[in-house]
């Protein structure tokens, strides 16, 4: 797992974890807005790392490896931990592990484990895998059919096609299987002082089960709804808003 760092001379460590189907450059518009104030740590996750051919492993393993790296670098406490979608799953697991003190955390449209029978979760994973793998095999034309053109521009789809060309079938399968089924303790205890769950108004129905899960397992969480943006859209479409909201979260403000 390659780690990219910006603003190393700053005191507050902010870790940004990207979603699936993108690479670490997902945060390219956010970096210049925060690197003068924070020490940004951005992992390129296995399977989505352009500098490495390693496959995606699991939510649990990536959370553990990130804690290992932070500890080895002397970061026993970080100011903020942010993750979007798949990255949000890793944040949830990281908080449950409690190996590194996290002052504030943001789970942006994060995916939580399905409370469903094993066979049902596998069928869902197969469906999702086939949808994405057909896009990988068929290229841009298939992606145009697989993804809503209202939500994704042609440039967006070209980027996804580039990521899928790099990602192996094993990575795609493990991404969906792990994000839908990663292990979490019950109850969840965490040393995090301030937790927020963000979601777009447009995805409220899609995130209903995730919101209910977070309310039950992490009841101290503050929920924030964003208008005029879709799932995972803040970093690319409204980076200024994302940066300012992260600063507020770091300060424990709502």
N, C-alpha and C positions, 0 to 999 in steps of 0.2 A: 504494500500500500504506500504509494508516494504521497508525501505530505508537502504542500505548498504553503509558504509563509510570507506574510507581508506586514510591514510595520513592526519588525522585531524589537525595535527600541522602546516600544510603548509597554506600559505596565499591564493593562487589562487584556487578558487572553480571551478571544472570541473564536469559537470553533463553529464552522459552517459546513454542514453535511448535505450534499446534493441529492436530488431524487434519482429514480431509475430513468433509463432512456436518455440521459444526458451525461456529460462529463463535468469535471470540476470547474470548467470555464463557464458553467451556468451562472456563476457569481461575478462574471467579468465587469458588470456595470455597478455592482455593489462595492467591489474592492476599492476603487479610487475614492469612494465617499467615506470609507471608514479607516483606511490604512494609516492616515495621519493621526488618528486618535486611539486606535486599538491595535493589538498584535493579533492579526488574523491567522488562523490555522485552518487550512482547507484540505482535507484528505481527498485524494483521487481514489475512489473505492474500487476494490478488486472487480474485474470484469468490465469496468468502465474507465480504466486507466490507460490513456494512449501510450504511456511509456512502459507498460507492463502487459504481458499476455496472461497473467493469472486470472482464473475464473472467480466469479462471485462465490463467496463461501456461505455465510449466514449472518443474520442480524446479530445473533449472540456473539459470534466470533469476531466480527468487525468491531462491535462495542468493546470487547475485551482487548483487542489489539490497539484500539485508539487509547484506551486507558493505560495500556503498557507504554505506549509512545509518550503520552503526556507525563507520566510518572518518571520515565527515563530522562526526560528533558527538564525535570525539576518543577513541573507545573502540578503541584498537589492541589491547587485551587484554580478555577477558571471563572472569569466574569460572566460568560454567557455561552450556552450550548444551543445551537439552532440546527434544526433538520427539517427538510421538506419531504412529504410523502414517504418514500422509502427511508429517507434520512430521518424523518420523524419517528419511524419505527426504531431506528438505532438510538435516537435520543431517549425514547421511553425505556429501552433496555439498559442504556448507560446509567440513567437515573436510578433504576432498580438495583443495579450492581453496587452503586455507591462507593466505588473505589477512588474517585476523584471528587473533591468538593466542588459543587456547581452552585454559584450564587444565583443565577437565573437561567431558565431554559425556555425555549420556544419550540413547540411542536406545530409545524405549519402543515395542515391537512394530513397529518400523520396517520399511517395505517396501523390499526391495532389487530391483535389476533382474533380470528373468527371464532365465536362461541358455537361452533357447529360440529356435528359428528365428523370423524376423520375422513370417511369416504366422500362426504359432501365437499369438504375443503379440497380434496384431491381433484374432484370433478371441476371445481371452480378454477383451480390452478391449471388444469389441462386446457380449459376454455381460454383463459388469459394467455397461456403459452402459445396456443395455436394462432390466436389473433396476432400476436406480435411476431411470431416466427414466420407467418405468411408474409408479413411486411418485410422481414429481413430477406426472405427468399425472393419475393416478387418485386422489390424495389419501390420506387416512388409511386408508380401507378397503383400498386396494391395498398400502399400507405394512405393514399388519397381516399380510398374506399374504407379502409379500416378506421381512420380517424376523421372526426367531424371537421370539415373544411371551414366551418364557422369559428372553430377554436384554434386552428392551426393554419398559418400562412404557408405558402409554397416554400419559403425560406426555412420555416420551422420544420417542415416535413423533410427537406433536404438534410437538415442537421440531424434529425432522428434517424434517417437512412444511413448517415455517416456513422452514428453511434452503433446502430445495429450491425453494420458491416464489421465493426470491431468486436462486438459482443458475441460470444459463442452461444450455441444452443443450451449448453450447461448453465451458463450465466443467466440466460433468460428464464429457464425453468427454476433455478434456485432462487432468483429474485422474487418471483411470485409465490413460490412455495414457502419460502422463509418469512416474507413479510406478512403473509396471511396466517402463519402458524407458529411464530417464534414464541419461546417459553417466557412467561412472566410469573414472578411469585405472587401469591395471594395470601395475605394482603401485600401491597407494595409499600415499602418504606424507603424514603429518600432523604438525603441531606440537603436537597435543593431548597433555597429560601423562597424562590418566586418562580412559578411555572405558568406559562401561557399556552393556550391552544388556539391557533389561528385557522380560520377557514373562510373561503369566499362565499358570499351569499348565493352565488350561482351553483355551488356544490353542496349546499346545506342538506339536501335529501341524500346525496351520495355519501356524505360523512355522518349520517345520523347514528349508525351503529358505533362508529369511532368516538363520536362525541359522548354517547352514553357510556362507553367503556371508560373513557378518561374521567368522566364525572364520578363513576363508581370507584375506580382504582386510585385516582389521584384527585380527591375531592377538593383540594386546595387550589386547583387550577382556575385561572382567570381565562374566560373565553372572549375572543375578539373576532368580529365579522367584518369582512372587507367587501365593499361594493365595487362594481365595474372592473372586476378581475376574475380570472378563472383559477382552477386548481394549479397551484405552483406558479402563478403568474407574476407575483410581486417582484422577484429578482430581475426578470427580463423587462417587464412592462412598467413597473413603478419602483425602481430601485431606490429613489430618494425617500419614498414613504417607508420602504422596508428598512433602510438604514436608520431613519429617525425612530421608527418603532422599536428597533433592536436597542438603540440607546436608551429609550424609555424603559424597556424591559430590564436592561442592565441595572438601572437605578431603582427597580422595583416599582415603577410608576405604571398606572393603568391609563 
